[in-house]
Amino acid sequence: MGGHPWFYFVEYQEDISKALEELQEREFKAGRYNPVIRFLEFPIDLNAPSPGCQHDSIGDAIGDADADGTRSILDMEEIGNEPASGVVVALPTERLIELYSTHQPSRDMVEENMSFFYDIERGQGIYIVIYHNNLPSEIFFAGYSYD
């Protein structure tokens, strides 16, 4: 089976690692991860199914998901500088300009062109800072599951 894409928009904050941790906690508490929901539908919004967490910890959920992974942001372990398994990295500025003709893309630009998914390997993720009126407004996280 191939990897499954996942993506989320969250409110901007300077500390990208903290934003990642808060998103993971939100999705864990909502129960939006495999094996609670085998296949999530993205984008996730306030109307997304939320059966509640059914594990004692994110680590337990990852263990229960086995080789499939959680098919969600929970599989990511850290923000890093180089792509690697379980690592989220910034989409390079050169790629942002190639895709959006700017290093400060808007949400609409990203939603309309997600061809960066071709650059992401299974079990890895990227993030993009989203701009509105020339100010950072959101962080976009995207990646592929392990399976």
C-alpha positions in Angstrom: 0.0 0.0 0.0 1.2 3.5 -0.7 1.6 6.4 1.8 -1.3 8.6 2.6 -1.0 12.4 2.4 -2.0 14.4 5.5 -2.1 18.2 6.0 -3.2 20.8 8.6 -3.4 24.6 8.9 -2.8 26.0 12.4 -2.6 29.5 13.8 0.9 31.0 13.3 3.3 31.2 16.2 7.1 31.8 16.1 8.0 28.6 17.7 7.3 26.0 15.0 8.2 23.1 17.4 5.6 24.3 19.8 3.0 24.6 17.0 3.8 21.0 16.0 3.4 19.8 19.6 0.1 21.6 20.1 -1.3 20.3 16.8 -0.3 16.7 17.8 -1.9 17.1 21.2 -5.1 18.4 19.6 -5.3 15.6 17.1 -4.5 13.0 19.7 -7.2 14.2 22.1 -9.7 14.3 19.2 -8.8 10.7 18.2 -8.1 11.7 14.7 -5.4 9.1 14.0 -5.1 5.4 12.9 -6.1 3.0 14.4 -9.0 5.0 15.9 -10.0 6.3 12.4 -8.3 4.1 9.9 -8.3 6.7 7.0 -8.7 10.4 7.8 -10.3 12.8 5.3 -8.3 16.1 4.8 -8.6 18.9 5.3 -9.4 18.6 9.0 -11.8 21.3 10.2 -14.2 21.8 13.1 -16.7 19.4 11.6 -14.2 16.5 11.2 -15.0 13.3 13.1 -13.7 13.5 16.7 -14.2 10.2 18.5 -11.8 11.1 21.3 -8.4 9.6 22.1 -8.4 5.9 22.8 -4.8 5.4 23.9 -2.9 6.5 27.0 -0.3 8.4 25.1 0.8 9.3 21.5 3.5 6.6 21.9 0.9 4.0 22.6 -1.1 5.1 19.6 2.0 4.9 17.4 2.8 1.4 18.8 -0.8 0.2 18.2 -0.7 1.6 14.6 2.3 -0.6 13.9 4.0 -0.3 10.5 1.0 1.7 9.0 1.8 4.6 11.3 -1.0 6.8 12.5 -1.5 8.3 9.0 -1.4 11.7 10.7 0.8 14.4 12.2 1.3 12.1 15.2 4.0 10.2 13.3 6.2 13.3 13.2 8.8 13.4 16.0 10.5 16.8 15.5 11.2 19.9 13.4 14.6 19.5 11.7 16.9 21.0 9.1 17.2 17.9 6.8 14.4 15.6 5.6 14.4 12.3 7.5 11.9 9.8 8.8 9.6 11.4 11.4 11.0 14.9 10.7 9.2 18.0 9.5 11.3 20.5 7.6 10.6 23.9 6.1 9.8 23.8 2.4 12.9 25.5 0.9 12.6 29.1 -0.2 13.6 28.2 -3.7 10.7 25.7 -3.9 8.2 28.2 -2.5 9.2 30.7 -5.2 9.1 28.0 -7.9 5.6 27.0 -6.8 4.1 30.4 -5.8 6.3 33.1 -7.2 6.9 34.3 -3.7 8.5 33.2 -0.4 5.3 34.4 1.4 2.5 32.3 0.0 -1.1 32.8 1.0 -3.4 30.1 2.2 -5.3 30.2 -1.2 -2.0 29.7 -3.1 -1.1 26.6 -1.0 -4.6 25.1 -1.2 -4.6 25.6 -5.0 -1.1 24.1 -5.6 0.0 21.2 -3.5 2.4 19.8 -6.0 5.1 19.9 -3.2 3.7 16.5 -2.2 5.9 15.1 -5.0 8.9 16.2 -3.0 7.9 14.4 0.3 9.0 10.8 1.0 6.9 8.4 3.1 7.1 9.1 6.8 8.4 12.7 6.3 6.8 16.1 6.5 7.2 19.8 5.5 5.9 23.1 6.8 5.1 26.4 5.2 4.5 29.7 6.9 1.3 31.2 5.4 1.0 34.9 5.0 -2.0 37.3 5.0 -1.5 41.0 4.3 2.3 40.5 4.4 2.2 39.1 7.9 2.6 35.4 9.0 -0.9 34.1 9.8 -0.8 30.3 9.8 1.6 27.3 9.6 0.8 24.6 7.1 2.0 21.1 8.0 1.9 18.4 5.3 3.4 15.0 4.8 3.0 11.3 4.0 2.2 8.3 6.2 4.5 5.4 6.4 2.3 2.9 4.7 
